[in-house]
Amino acid sequence: MSSTSNRLLGIEFAYSLSIIGCVMYIFMFTIGDKVRSILSHEEYSLILDFFPALFFFLNGMTVTLTMRDKRISTRKLLAYLGKRGSVLFLIGLAMCIIWPMNIFIASGLMYFLSQFLALWNNIVLRILIVVIIVLGFTLLYLGVPTTVEYSAPTLQGGNMINLSGFLFFNGYFSIIPWSIFFLAGMQFGRLNISTKGWLPPSSLVGIGLVVVSFFIQHYSSPLQERFDAVEHHDSLFLKLRFFYLAFIFYAVGISVCLVNFFIFAFKSFDSKRILKFTQTISSMKYSVLFFQVMVGLLTMAVTNSPIFMNKIVLAIYILVASFLTFYLVIMWKKRINDQGPVEWVVKRIAGSTKNS
């Protein structure tokens, strides 16, 4: 198996992990009606929020890797990214009110902007990452209004603070901080990703970022009094939380290490069933998320939401609903089309990226 095939296989496994985690996480908070009461833009779960961070990291990484493919027309790819981003954004916009943990809007904006960002050199891209990190920290420190559910702008007297909150912290999957992981993935994709060892140089950098994140969290601990509401929850997922800046270092570092691990560990993997599942999920990732919304909306239409306040009931539901989501995707591919419904729409609108 070639090194390129090894790399793609590892990325598919990483994508599958991130998507499975995202599906279960989003079901847990949306159906469990925990979005407004628990989630915030100031701190993030080390376990649960890592999955969307990895998802956006892989999105950025695959944009760069695709540009490096000589079979792909750069001009067509950039146009494709813009159109793909527009389609995903519109899909997300159509259901932003009924499905608050909506990953389509952020993904769409990032893909749309990537048609310009992909042409920037490494130095400019790194400066942009630092600027966004500092901007996010500054706005949160200034008390910019943030919303974990999508909302319309409230521009009282043209207040720039309110406008900043609307632009950068609108909805849980907002531009900041999630675009940072996308940009970090783009930067990582430009490296010479090796499949020859367990601990390549980039993994050492990733480990260093994780270590730094714990120092940042330690020295940020005096701010924890602002978030007493989270401390009352006894769930392991909610207790293990980092503040904004520490989480960024942590999630980027873990993403780098995990992607390198998957690329090396699965270079000789030969289980056909698991391979088929991961390839299906990674190639139809946005259809997976679309089917999840459909399952979730059907649940909200036919059930009484208070029953999901019971932890056991919610846990059983998450497992059943997640299984049904992936089952629908597999059945779609088996019975209807090799492309998922979202990927089919994107392909029809955005066209091909191959050289003529």
Buried (B, 14 or more C-beta within 10 A) or exposed (E): EEEEEBBBBBBBBBBBBBBBBBBBBBBBBBBBBBBEEBBBBBBBBBBBBBBBBBBBBBBBBBBBBBBEBEEBBBEBBBBBBBBBBBBBBEBBBEBBEEBBBBBBBBBBBBBBBBBEBBEBEEEEBBEBBEEBBEBBBEBBEEEBBBBBBBBEEEEEEEEEEBBBBBBBBBBBBBBBBBBBBBBBBBBBBBBEBBBEEEEBEBBEBBBEBBEBBEEBBEEBEEEBEEEEEBEEBEEEBBEEBBBBBBBBBBBBBBBBBBBBBBBBBBBEBEEEEEBEBBBBBBBBBBBBBBBBBBBBBEBBEEEEEEEBEEEEEBBEBBEEBBEBBBEBBBEBBEEEEEBBBBBBBBBEEBEEBEEE
